[in-house]
Amino acid sequence: MSDPCFELWLLLHFKAHNAFIEKGKSACALLAEYVPGYDKRLDFSRFDDRVEAAIKRAKELPAGNPSTDVWRLVEMLLKH
């Protein structure tokens, strides 16, 4: 689960972000600063080399907005 949306997980690939995010559209706008033209279609090559940083940043977030547990799934998949 990600609060407020999955785009938070993607944003964490580029920067630490611990400020409240009003809604999904706001998260998309933040992400678009790093992924111009982001439209919910993913080019994983833009994120692949940043996964470890995103995992670290996501682990550092407290519960609430913003937060994400996507790192748990990704970390498990990386181990297999």
C-alpha positions in Angstrom: 0.0 0.0 0.0 1.1 3.5 -0.7 -0.4 6.7 0.8 -1.5 8.6 -1.1 -0.7 6.6 -4.2 1.8 4.4 -6.0 3.5 7.4 -7.6 5.1 8.1 -4.2 7.1 4.9 -4.6 8.3 6.1 -8.0 9.2 9.5 -6.7 11.4 8.0 -4.0 13.6 6.7 -6.8 14.7 10.2 -7.3 14.5 12.0 -4.0 13.5 11.7 -0.4 10.1 13.1 0.2 8.4 13.1 3.6 6.0 16.1 3.3 2.3 15.5 3.1 0.9 14.9 -0.4 -2.6 16.2 -0.9 -3.8 13.7 -3.5 -2.6 11.4 -6.3 -2.5 14.2 -8.9 -0.1 16.1 -6.6 2.2 13.1 -6.4 2.1 12.8 -10.2 3.1 16.4 -10.6 6.0 15.9 -8.2 7.1 12.8 -10.2 6.8 14.7 -13.5 9.7 16.9 -12.4 11.9 13.9 -12.7 10.0 11.9 -15.4 8.7 14.5 -17.9 5.5 13.4 -19.5 4.7 10.7 -16.9 1.3 9.2 -17.8 1.1 6.0 -15.6 3.0 4.0 -18.2 6.3 2.9 -16.8 9.6 2.6 -18.5 11.4 0.6 -15.9 14.8 1.5 -17.3 14.2 5.0 -15.8 13.9 3.5 -12.3 16.0 0.3 -12.3 19.3 1.7 -11.2 17.6 3.7 -8.4 15.7 0.9 -6.7 18.1 0.5 -3.8 17.9 4.2 -3.0 14.0 4.1 -3.2 14.0 1.1 -0.8 16.2 3.0 1.7 14.0 6.2 1.5 10.8 4.2 1.8 12.0 2.4 4.9 12.8 5.8 6.5 9.2 7.1 6.1 6.9 6.8 9.1 3.4 5.5 8.9 0.8 7.9 7.4 1.0 10.3 4.4 3.4 9.9 2.7 4.3 6.2 3.1 4.6 3.1 1.0 5.1 -0.6 1.6 6.0 -1.3 -2.1 9.6 -1.7 -1.0 8.7 -4.9 0.9 7.5 -6.5 -2.3 10.5 -5.2 -4.4 13.0 -6.3 -1.7 11.5 -9.8 -1.6 11.6 -10.1 -5.5 15.2 -8.9 -5.6 16.1 -11.7 -3.2 14.7 -14.4 -5.5 
